[in-house]
Amino acid sequence: MKASSRSRLHPAEIGFSSRLALADWGYGARLFGRLVWPGWALLRRLRLVTDQIHYMGNYSLAIIMVSGTFVGFVLALQGYYTLQRYGSSEALGLLVALSLVRELGPVISALLFAGRAGTSLTAEIGLMKAGEQLSAMEMMAVDPVRRILAPRFWGAVIAMPLLAAIFSAMGILGGWLVGVVMIGVDAGAFWSQMQSGVDVFADVGNGVLKSVIFGLAVSFTALLQGYVAQPTPEGVSLATTRTVVLASLTVLALDFVLTALMFSI
């Protein structure tokens, strides 16, 4: 009886844990507001944002292009052997394009972006905090959120749709190489089916909207984990790991919600 009573959580412990969770959510919400609010002010200092777009976008470009090409290869192979059963191999281009612009392009690009740029953002902010650089900026009356975090936040939000578009374009090119050049699907049918079946607003537009939202989620998660990381090597390492896990799960959960809202209405 004594052991069972000890194993039960006391109401005070539940209340304390709930209060800590609410405090963490409130802190995250306040930080998100501080990141979004200086967006217009950054227009006067675009160099801060463009440098981050170059840093995160350019250095993520190689893995995005290579991954997109191989995803297009696989889509073309799997799609052809599936469509061939029903005599619809001419619709291979439409299958590849819709799969990429609607779903795989934004989602895989966001996951790769979280692993490449997200971890870099967390480690950078965490090391700046461990080296007391952020505290030094506060001592000089410089807001580190506006000067350091906000440009990286908006740079990631802008870079994410561009990377997703490049991923989809490389995937379509890879699907064309496998489907038309290697397998022998008619090139005219490949491109004409794609042109007539892909809608700019319903398909491409929704994919762009997804990538923007994923960029918001990944960049905010990375910056938050770096900003609240313990100023030790172990703390920065744990924060980097949490960034990959939380950002990936957030992207997948948001993808389900956005797909249900976009394509079920």
N, C-alpha and C positions, 0 to 999 in steps of 0.2 A: 504494500500500500504506500509506503514511504517513497519507494522508487518511482511508482507510477505518478504520485503527486509531484515529484520533482521534475519529471519529464514533461509535465504540462506547462504551457506558456502562461505566465501571469498576465492578466489584463494590462498591467502597467507596461510590460515588455512589448506587448502588441501595439499599444498606443505609442510607445517611444519609437518603435520601428516604423510605424505609419507616419509619424511626424517627420522622421528623417527622410523617408521617401518623398513626402510632399515638399519638404525643404529642397531636396535635390531637383525635383521637377520645377519648383519655382525658380531656383537658381538658373536652370537651363533655359526656362522661358525668358527670364530677364536678359540673359546673355544673347539669346536669339534676337530679342528686340533691339539690343545695342548693336548687333551686327547688321541688322536690316536698316535701322534708322539712319546711319551715316551714308547710305547708298547714294543719295543725291549729292551730298557734300563731296564724295569721291570723284564726281565729274570734273571738279576743278583740279584734281590731281590724278589724272588718268594714268600717268606713268606708273603709279603704284599698282594699279590693276593690270595694266598691259604686261608689266614684268611678270606678274603671277600667272597670267594666261600663258605667256611664253614658257615659263618654268614648268607649270603643271601639264599644259597641253603638248608642248613640243617634246618633253621627255617621256610622255606617255604615248606618243604617236607610233613608235615602232611596234610596241606590243599590241596596240589596237589594230594596226594594219595587218600584222601577221595573224593575229587571232581571227579577225574578220575574214581573211582569205580562207583559212582552214575551215571555219564554220560554214562558209559558202560551199566549199568542196563537199563537206559531209551532207549538207542539206540537199545538194544536187544529186548525190548518189542515193541517199535514202528516199528522196522524193521521186526520183525517176523509177526506181524499182517498185515503189508503191503505186504511182500513177499508171505504170505500164499494165498493171493487172486489170485496170478499168478502161484501157485504151485512151488515156488522157495525158500521154506524155508531153503533148504540146503545151500543156498548162504548167510545165516545170518552172518557167520564168516567173509566172504569177505566184506559185507556191513559195519560191525562194524569196521574192521581193516582199510579199506580205509577212512571211515569218520574220524577216529581218527588220523591216521598218516598224512593224507593230510591236514585236516582242523581243526578239533576240538582240537586236541592235542596242536599244536602250538598256536592257537588263545586263547583258554581258559586259557592255562598256562600263556600266556603273560598278559592277563587281571588280573588274580589272582596275578601274580608277580608284576604288577603295583600297585595293591591295598595293597599287603603285604610288599614287599621289596622296591618298588619305593617310597612309602610314608615315609618309614623309612629312606631312603637315603636323601630325601628332608628335613625332620625334623632334621636329624643329621647335615647336612651341614648348614642348616639355623641357628640352635642353636650355632654351632661353630662360625658362622659369628656374631651372636648377642652377644656372649661372647667374641668377638674380638680375638679368638684364631687364626683365619686365618691371621689377621693383625699382630699378634705377630710373627707368622712364617715368614711373609714377612720381619719384622724388623730383624729377625735372618738370613736373606738371604736364607731362605728355601722356595722353590716354593710350595705353597699349592696345585696347580693343579697337579703337579707331585707326591707329597707326599701323598695327601689326596684323590683327586678326581680320578686320573688315576687308582690306584689299585681298587677302587670301581667300576669304569667303566668296566674294563676288567674282574673283578670278576663276575659282572652281565652278561656280554656277554658270559662267559664260563658256568655259572650256568644255563642260560636259556635253551639251548638245552638239558641238562641233565634232567632238570625238565620236559620238554615237552616229552622226551622219557619215563620217569617214568609215566607221566600222561597217555600216550597212552598205555603203558603196563598194568597199572591198569585198564584202560577202557576195554581192550581186555579181561582181566581176569574177570571183571564184566560182560561183554557180554557172556562169556562162562558159568558163574554161572547161569545166567538167562536163556540163550538159551538152554544149554545142561542139566544142573542139574534140573532146575525148569520146563521148558516147555517140554523138551524131544527131542530136535533136535539131530540128530545123531552126535556123537562126531567126528567120522572119517570124515564125510562130512564137519563139521564145520571147522576143522583144514586144511583139504586138499584143500578146496575151497580158504581159506585164503592164503595158501602157494603158490598155483598156480596162484592166481590173483593179489597178491601184488608184484610189482616190486621194487627192492632195490633202483635203481637209480631214476626212474621216480616218485615213490611214497614216499618212506622213505627219499631219498636224498633231494627231494624238501621240504618235511616237516622239515628236519633239517635246510635247508637253510632259510626257513621262520622263524624258531625259533631264528636263529642267528641274522637275521635282526630285528626281534622284540626285541631281547635283546639289540641291539644297540640303537633302538629308545626309549625304555622304560628307560634304564639307563641314556642315555643322557638327556632326558626330566627331569628326577628326579634330576639329578645333576645340570642342568642349573637352574631349578626353585629354588633349594636350594641356589645356588651360587648368584643369583640376588635377593633373597628375602630381604625384608626390615628387618633390625635387631631389630624387635619388636615381641612380642608374636602374635599380629594380623598379621604381615607380614609373619611369619613362618606358621601360620594356613592357610592363603590364598594361600601360595605357595604349601602347601601340597594338598589342594583341587585342585589347577590348575594341579598338577602332575597327579592325577587320571583322570581328565577330558581329558587333552591333550594327555596323554599316551594312554588312551583307544581309543580315536578317531583316533590317529595316527596308532595304531595297526589295527583297522578295515579298515582304508583307505589303508594301505600298503597291507593288506590281499587281498583286491580286485585287486589291481594292480599286485601283485605277482601271484595270481591265474590266472589272465588273461594272463600274460606272460608265465607262466609255462605250463599250461594245454590247451592252445589254439594254440600252435605251433605244 
